[in-house]
């Protein structure tokens, strides 16, 4: 039985850029301390990022345990 063709992209859901963006979030939090998501977005200049990139990078950073969201919704580097 033949193998199915490979996926169109081998990058997967995490492209190289999202790792860079996650690093920006962590560095900003380490330098400036806990932030609201809106404050963090402003710190990293995410308004200039492609639509949805900030939320995606933040979600991956939380999932990987690089940052945590506290009960007051402030984001903190771990």
MODELLER restraints for C-alpha pairs under 7 A, 6 or more apart:
rsr = mdl.restraints
at = mdl.atoms
rsr.add(forms.Gaussian(group=physical.xy_distance, feature=features.Distance(at['CA:18:A'], at['CA:57:A']), mean=5.71, stdev=0.5))
rsr.add(forms.Gaussian(group=physical.xy_distance, feature=features.Distance(at['CA:21:A'], at['CA:57:A']), mean=6.00, stdev=0.5))
rsr.add(forms.Gaussian(group=physical.xy_distance, feature=features.Distance(at['CA:22:A'], at['CA:57:A']), mean=5.26, stdev=0.5))
rsr.add(forms.Gaussian(group=physical.xy_distance, feature=features.Distance(at['CA:22:A'], at['CA:58:A']), mean=6.71, stdev=0.5))
rsr.add(forms.Gaussian(group=physical.xy_distance, feature=features.Distance(at['CA:22:A'], at['CA:61:A']), mean=5.83, stdev=0.5))
rsr.add(forms.Gaussian(group=physical.xy_distance, feature=features.Distance(at['CA:24:A'], at['CA:44:A']), mean=6.64, stdev=0.5))
rsr.add(forms.Gaussian(group=physical.xy_distance, feature=features.Distance(at['CA:25:A'], at['CA:44:A']), mean=6.81, stdev=0.5))
rsr.add(forms.Gaussian(group=physical.xy_distance, feature=features.Distance(at['CA:26:A'], at['CA:67:A']), mean=6.96, stdev=0.5))
rsr.add(forms.Gaussian(group=physical.xy_distance, feature=features.Distance(at['CA:26:A'], at['CA:77:A']), mean=5.77, stdev=0.5))
rsr.add(forms.Gaussian(group=physical.xy_distance, feature=features.Distance(at['CA:28:A'], at['CA:43:A']), mean=6.83, stdev=0.5))
rsr.add(forms.Gaussian(group=physical.xy_distance, feature=features.Distance(at['CA:28:A'], at['CA:44:A']), mean=6.89, stdev=0.5))
rsr.add(forms.Gaussian(group=physical.xy_distance, feature=features.Distance(at['CA:29:A'], at['CA:76:A']), mean=6.17, stdev=0.5))
rsr.add(forms.Gaussian(group=physical.xy_distance, feature=features.Distance(at['CA:29:A'], at['CA:77:A']), mean=5.61, stdev=0.5))
rsr.add(forms.Gaussian(group=physical.xy_distance, feature=features.Distance(at['CA:30:A'], at['CA:77:A']), mean=6.10, stdev=0.5))
rsr.add(forms.Gaussian(group=physical.xy_distance, feature=features.Distance(at['CA:33:A'], at['CA:76:A']), mean=6.75, stdev=0.5))
rsr.add(forms.Gaussian(group=physical.xy_distance, feature=features.Distance(at['CA:34:A'], at['CA:74:A']), mean=5.92, stdev=0.5))
rsr.add(forms.Gaussian(group=physical.xy_distance, feature=features.Distance(at['CA:34:A'], at['CA:75:A']), mean=5.36, stdev=0.5))
rsr.add(forms.Gaussian(group=physical.xy_distance, feature=features.Distance(at['CA:34:A'], at['CA:76:A']), mean=4.55, stdev=0.5))
rsr.add(forms.Gaussian(group=physical.xy_distance, feature=features.Distance(at['CA:35:A'], at['CA:74:A']), mean=5.11, stdev=0.5))
rsr.add(forms.Gaussian(group=physical.xy_distance, feature=features.Distance(at['CA:35:A'], at['CA:75:A']), mean=5.27, stdev=0.5))
rsr.add(forms.Gaussian(group=physical.xy_distance, feature=features.Distance(at['CA:35:A'], at['CA:76:A']), mean=6.81, stdev=0.5))
rsr.add(forms.Gaussian(group=physical.xy_distance, feature=features.Distance(at['CA:36:A'], at['CA:73:A']), mean=6.34, stdev=0.5))
rsr.add(forms.Gaussian(group=physical.xy_distance, feature=features.Distance(at['CA:36:A'], at['CA:74:A']), mean=4.45, stdev=0.5))
rsr.add(forms.Gaussian(group=physical.xy_distance, feature=features.Distance(at['CA:36:A'], at['CA:75:A']), mean=5.93, stdev=0.5))
rsr.add(forms.Gaussian(group=physical.xy_distance, feature=features.Distance(at['CA:37:A'], at['CA:74:A']), mean=6.75, stdev=0.5))
rsr.add(forms.Gaussian(group=physical.xy_distance, feature=features.Distance(at['CA:37:A'], at['CA:75:A']), mean=6.55, stdev=0.5))
rsr.add(forms.Gaussian(group=physical.xy_distance, feature=features.Distance(at['CA:46:A'], at['CA:54:A']), mean=6.09, stdev=0.5))
rsr.add(forms.Gaussian(group=physical.xy_distance, feature=features.Distance(at['CA:61:A'], at['CA:67:A']), mean=5.78, stdev=0.5))
rsr.add(forms.Gaussian(group=physical.xy_distance, feature=features.Distance(at['CA:62:A'], at['CA:68:A']), mean=5.70, stdev=0.5))
rsr.add(forms.Gaussian(group=physical.xy_distance, feature=features.Distance(at['CA:66:A'], at['CA:77:A']), mean=6.10, stdev=0.5))
rsr.add(forms.Gaussian(group=physical.xy_distance, feature=features.Distance(at['CA:66:A'], at['CA:78:A']), mean=5.60, stdev=0.5))
rsr.add(forms.Gaussian(group=physical.xy_distance, feature=features.Distance(at['CA:67:A'], at['CA:75:A']), mean=6.58, stdev=0.5))
rsr.add(forms.Gaussian(group=physical.xy_distance, feature=features.Distance(at['CA:67:A'], at['CA:76:A']), mean=5.44, stdev=0.5))
rsr.add(forms.Gaussian(group=physical.xy_distance, feature=features.Distance(at['CA:67:A'], at['CA:77:A']), mean=4.33, stdev=0.5))
rsr.add(forms.Gaussian(group=physical.xy_distance, feature=features.Distance(at['CA:67:A'], at['CA:78:A']), mean=5.25, stdev=0.5))
rsr.add(forms.Gaussian(group=physical.xy_distance, feature=features.Distance(at['CA:68:A'], at['CA:75:A']), mean=5.64, stdev=0.5))
rsr.add(forms.Gaussian(group=physical.xy_distance, feature=features.Distance(at['CA:68:A'], at['CA:76:A']), mean=5.39, stdev=0.5))
rsr.add(forms.Gaussian(group=physical.xy_distance, feature=features.Distance(at['CA:68:A'], at['CA:77:A']), mean=6.48, stdev=0.5))
rsr.add(forms.Gaussian(group=physical.xy_distance, feature=features.Distance(at['CA:68:A'], at['CA:78:A']), mean=6.72, stdev=0.5))
rsr.add(forms.Gaussian(group=physical.xy_distance, feature=features.Distance(at['CA:69:A'], at['CA:75:A']), mean=4.51, stdev=0.5))
rsr.add(forms.Gaussian(group=physical.xy_distance, feature=features.Distance(at['CA:69:A'], at['CA:76:A']), mean=6.43, stdev=0.5))
